[in-house]
Amino acid sequence: MKNRKYIDLKIEGNRADLILNRPEIHNALNPDVLKEFQEVLDWVSAQENIHFLVISGKGKSFCAGADIKWFASAKDKTKQENRDEYLQIPELLKTLYEIQQITIAAVHGNVLGGANGIISACDFVVAEESTNFAFGEIKLGIIPATIMPFVARRLSTQNMKKMMFTGERFSANDALQSGLVDFTTADKNLTLVVEQLIEKLKLASPEALRVCKQLILNIDSGKITTKNSEYTANLLAELADSEQGREGLSAFLEKRKPNWKNHKSEINA
């Protein structure tokens, strides 16, 4: 991949770390940042040997949302030009939401505005206890329109009203209770908790984990419903007779740990 200015990417084994790198303004998003972010996601999504993607931010904050200077420049552009730029946000979140890897947002400092869309599109969110969250768009005369469909996957309608109508900041514990965050941890302990979560996930068959995520997405989108009995039964039959399925079932009966590395993935879900 070409050199990037705003996104760092680190690969170690079957894990990739995508790090927002604009710390001087709390990793605020603009079209250039979003473009690099999208390019990295597109590359990672094609890497079958990468099973986990961790997203974090350098400096004092995970991400302060959209760069206000970017949004303030709307007056100097046509509505179509603004629309085309804003379209980058939901397209990025869609890629992140549907990516085959298991995604973990590791957040600290501030998670503001559009940053809540990023974490909502991830499978898991781990936050330091001192992290502050807010949907402050309404105080600027705009709304979190492009991120709202993804945030709605995590928050109830009433919680969105409370958080978005007031624009007030709320704590990591409030985010945990509402479902926006999955785990909180003591400050400076974020890296360890993320590593522990990945170690737990590694106990699962990589193939089963990938196929399970895809089935959840298909159910969430309405593509698969209770009427699709043949599809789900066939999927289970394919997994049970796959290399990793046979290894997992045999390992259980033989009272040993399964060896996933020596068994290839076969299922296209």
C-alpha positions as CSV (number, residue, x, y, z in Angstrom):
1,M,0.0,0.0,0.0
2,K,1.1,3.6,-0.6
3,N,2.3,5.9,2.1
4,R,-0.4,7.4,4.3
5,K,-0.4,10.6,6.2
6,Y,-3.4,10.2,8.6
7,I,-3.8,6.4,9.1
8,D,-1.2,4.0,10.5
9,L,-1.6,0.3,9.8
10,K,0.3,-2.4,11.7
11,I,0.1,-6.1,11.0
12,E,1.1,-8.8,13.6
13,G,0.1,-12.3,12.9
14,N,-3.6,-12.5,12.2
15,R,-4.3,-9.1,13.7
16,A,-4.3,-5.7,12.1
17,D,-4.2,-2.4,13.9
18,L,-5.7,0.7,12.2
19,I,-4.6,3.8,14.1
20,L,-6.0,7.3,13.4
21,N,-3.0,9.6,13.2
22,R,-4.0,13.2,13.4
23,P,-3.4,13.7,17.1
24,E,-2.8,17.5,17.0
25,I,-6.6,18.0,16.4
26,H,-7.8,14.8,18.2
27,N,-7.9,12.7,15.1
28,A,-10.7,14.8,13.6
29,L,-12.1,13.5,10.3
30,N,-12.0,15.2,6.9
31,P,-12.2,13.9,3.3
32,D,-8.5,13.1,3.2
33,V,-8.6,11.1,6.5
34,L,-11.8,9.3,5.3
35,K,-10.2,8.5,2.0
36,E,-7.1,6.9,3.6
37,F,-9.4,5.1,6.1
38,Q,-11.5,3.6,3.3
39,E,-8.4,2.5,1.4
40,V,-7.0,0.7,4.4
41,L,-10.3,-1.0,5.1
42,D,-10.6,-2.1,1.5
43,W,-7.1,-3.7,1.7
44,V,-7.7,-5.4,5.1
45,S,-11.0,-6.8,4.0
46,A,-9.3,-8.7,1.2
47,Q,-6.7,-10.3,3.5
48,E,-8.0,-13.8,4.5
49,N,-5.1,-14.3,6.9
50,I,-6.2,-11.3,9.0
51,H,-8.9,-12.3,11.4
52,F,-9.0,-9.3,13.8
53,L,-9.0,-5.5,13.1
54,V,-8.4,-3.1,16.1
55,I,-9.2,0.5,15.5
56,S,-7.7,3.1,17.9
57,G,-6.4,6.7,17.9
58,K,-3.1,8.4,18.6
59,G,-2.8,11.2,21.2
60,K,-5.3,12.4,23.8
61,S,-8.4,11.2,22.0
62,F,-9.8,8.3,19.9
63,C,-11.5,10.8,17.6
64,A,-13.3,14.1,17.9
65,G,-15.6,13.4,15.0
66,A,-15.7,15.6,11.9
67,D,-13.3,18.5,11.5
68,I,-15.5,21.5,12.1
69,K,-13.4,23.5,9.6
70,W,-14.5,20.9,7.0
71,F,-18.2,21.3,7.8
72,A,-17.9,25.1,8.0
73,S,-16.5,25.2,4.5
74,A,-19.9,23.9,3.2
75,K,-20.9,27.5,2.4
76,D,-18.2,27.8,-0.2
77,K,-19.4,24.6,-2.1
78,T,-22.5,23.5,-4.0
79,K,-25.0,21.2,-2.3
80,Q,-23.9,18.4,-4.6
81,E,-20.2,18.9,-3.7
82,N,-21.1,18.7,0.0
83,R,-23.3,15.7,-0.6
84,D,-20.5,13.9,-2.4
85,E,-18.0,14.6,0.5
86,Y,-20.5,13.6,3.2
87,L,-21.2,10.3,1.3
88,Q,-17.7,9.2,2.3
89,I,-18.9,8.7,5.9
90,P,-21.7,6.2,5.4
91,E,-19.8,4.4,2.7
92,L,-16.9,3.9,5.1
93,L,-19.1,2.8,7.9
94,K,-20.8,0.3,5.6
95,T,-17.5,-1.2,4.7
96,L,-16.5,-1.4,8.4
97,Y,-19.8,-2.9,9.4
98,E,-19.7,-5.6,6.8
99,I,-16.0,-6.4,6.8
100,Q,-15.2,-10.1,7.3
101,Q,-12.8,-9.5,10.1
102,I,-13.9,-9.2,13.7
103,T,-13.5,-5.5,14.5
104,I,-12.7,-3.9,17.9
105,A,-12.7,-0.2,18.6
106,A,-10.3,0.6,21.5
107,V,-11.2,4.1,22.6
108,H,-10.0,6.7,25.1
109,G,-10.2,10.4,25.7
110,N,-13.0,11.8,23.5
111,V,-15.4,10.0,21.2
112,L,-17.4,12.8,19.6
113,G,-19.9,13.1,16.8
114,G,-18.9,10.9,13.8
115,A,-16.5,8.9,16.0
116,N,-19.6,7.3,17.5
117,G,-20.5,6.0,14.0
118,I,-17.1,4.4,13.7
119,I,-17.5,2.5,17.0
120,S,-21.1,1.6,16.3
121,A,-20.0,-0.1,13.1
122,C,-17.5,-2.3,15.0
123,D,-18.3,-5.7,16.5
124,F,-16.9,-4.7,19.9
125,V,-16.1,-1.5,21.7
126,V,-13.7,-1.3,24.6
127,A,-13.4,2.1,26.4
128,E,-11.2,3.5,29.1
129,E,-13.3,4.6,32.1
130,S,-12.4,8.3,31.7
131,T,-13.6,8.4,28.1
132,N,-16.1,11.1,27.2
133,F,-18.8,10.6,24.6
134,A,-21.2,13.1,22.8
135,F,-23.4,13.6,19.9
136,G,-23.0,17.4,19.7
137,E,-24.1,18.0,16.1
138,I,-27.4,19.5,17.1
139,K,-25.7,22.4,18.9
140,L,-24.0,23.2,15.6
141,G,-27.3,23.3,13.6
142,I,-26.7,19.9,12.0
143,I,-27.6,16.3,12.9
144,P,-25.7,13.0,13.0
145,A,-27.5,11.9,9.8
146,T,-24.9,9.7,8.1
147,I,-24.0,7.8,11.2
148,M,-27.4,7.4,12.7
149,P,-28.4,4.1,10.9
150,F,-25.3,2.5,12.4
151,V,-25.7,4.0,15.9
152,A,-29.3,2.7,15.8
153,R,-27.8,-0.8,15.7
154,R,-26.5,-0.2,19.2
155,L,-28.8,2.3,20.9
156,S,-32.5,2.3,21.5
157,T,-34.7,5.0,20.0
158,Q,-35.1,6.6,23.4
159,N,-31.4,6.7,24.2
160,M,-30.7,8.3,20.8
161,K,-33.3,11.0,21.6
162,K,-31.7,11.7,25.0
163,M,-28.1,11.8,23.6
164,M,-28.7,13.5,20.3
165,F,-31.4,16.0,21.2
166,T,-29.3,17.5,24.1
167,G,-25.9,17.0,22.6
168,E,-24.5,16.6,26.2
169,R,-21.4,14.7,27.0
170,F,-21.8,11.3,28.8
171,S,-19.4,8.9,30.5
172,A,-18.0,5.6,29.5
173,N,-20.3,4.0,32.1
174,D,-23.3,5.6,30.6
175,A,-22.2,4.4,27.2
176,L,-21.8,0.9,28.6
177,Q,-25.2,0.9,30.2
178,S,-26.8,2.1,26.9
179,G,-25.1,-0.5,24.8
180,L,-22.9,1.9,22.8
181,V,-19.8,0.3,24.5
182,D,-19.3,-3.4,25.3
183,F,-16.5,-3.2,27.9
184,T,-14.9,-0.6,30.1
185,T,-11.5,-0.7,31.6
186,A,-9.2,1.3,33.9
187,D,-7.2,3.9,32.2
188,K,-3.9,2.7,30.7
189,N,-5.3,-0.8,30.8
190,L,-6.9,-0.6,27.3
191,T,-4.3,-2.6,25.4
192,L,-4.4,-5.5,27.8
193,V,-8.2,-5.8,27.8
194,V,-8.2,-5.7,24.0
195,E,-5.5,-8.5,23.9
196,Q,-7.5,-10.6,26.4
197,L,-10.7,-10.2,24.2
198,I,-8.8,-11.3,21.1
199,E,-7.3,-14.3,23.0
200,K,-10.9,-15.4,23.9
201,L,-12.0,-15.0,20.3
202,K,-9.1,-17.1,19.1
203,L,-10.6,-20.1,20.9
204,A,-13.3,-20.1,18.2
205,S,-12.8,-21.6,14.7
206,P,-11.8,-18.7,12.4
207,E,-14.1,-20.0,9.8
208,A,-17.1,-20.4,12.1
209,L,-16.5,-16.9,13.5
210,R,-16.5,-15.4,10.0
211,V,-19.6,-17.3,8.9
212,C,-21.4,-16.5,12.2
213,K,-20.7,-12.8,11.7
214,Q,-22.0,-12.9,8.1
215,L,-25.2,-14.8,9.1
216,I,-25.8,-12.2,11.9
217,L,-25.4,-9.4,9.3
218,N,-27.8,-11.2,6.9
219,I,-30.4,-11.6,9.6
220,D,-30.0,-7.9,10.7
221,S,-30.5,-6.7,7.2
222,G,-33.6,-8.9,6.7
223,K,-31.9,-11.0,4.0
224,I,-32.3,-14.1,6.2
225,T,-35.5,-14.6,8.2
226,T,-37.4,-17.4,10.0
227,K,-38.6,-18.5,6.6
228,N,-35.1,-19.5,5.4
229,S,-34.9,-22.8,7.2
230,E,-33.3,-24.7,4.3
231,Y,-30.5,-22.1,4.1
232,T,-29.6,-22.2,7.8
233,A,-29.8,-26.0,8.0
234,N,-27.6,-26.3,4.9
235,L,-25.1,-23.8,6.4
236,L,-24.9,-25.8,9.6
237,A,-24.4,-29.1,7.6
238,E,-21.6,-27.5,5.6
239,L,-19.8,-26.3,8.7
240,A,-20.2,-29.7,10.5
241,D,-18.6,-31.4,7.5
242,S,-15.9,-28.8,7.0
243,E,-12.2,-29.3,8.0
244,Q,-12.5,-26.9,10.9
245,G,-15.9,-28.3,11.9
246,R,-14.6,-31.8,12.0
247,E,-11.5,-30.7,13.9
248,G,-13.6,-28.9,16.5
249,L,-16.0,-31.7,17.1
250,S,-13.3,-34.3,17.2
251,A,-11.3,-32.2,19.7
252,F,-14.2,-31.9,22.0
253,L,-14.8,-35.7,22.0
254,E,-11.1,-36.3,22.5
255,K,-10.9,-33.7,25.3
256,R,-8.2,-31.7,23.6
257,K,-7.8,-28.2,22.2
258,P,-8.6,-27.9,18.5
259,N,-5.8,-27.0,16.1
260,W,-7.3,-24.5,13.7
261,K,-4.1,-23.6,11.9
262,N,-3.8,-26.9,10.1
263,H,-7.3,-26.9,8.8
264,K,-8.3,-24.5,5.9
265,S,-11.4,-22.5,5.6
266,E,-13.9,-23.9,3.1
267,I,-17.3,-22.1,3.5
268,N,-18.4,-19.1,1.5
269,A,-21.2,-17.5,3.4
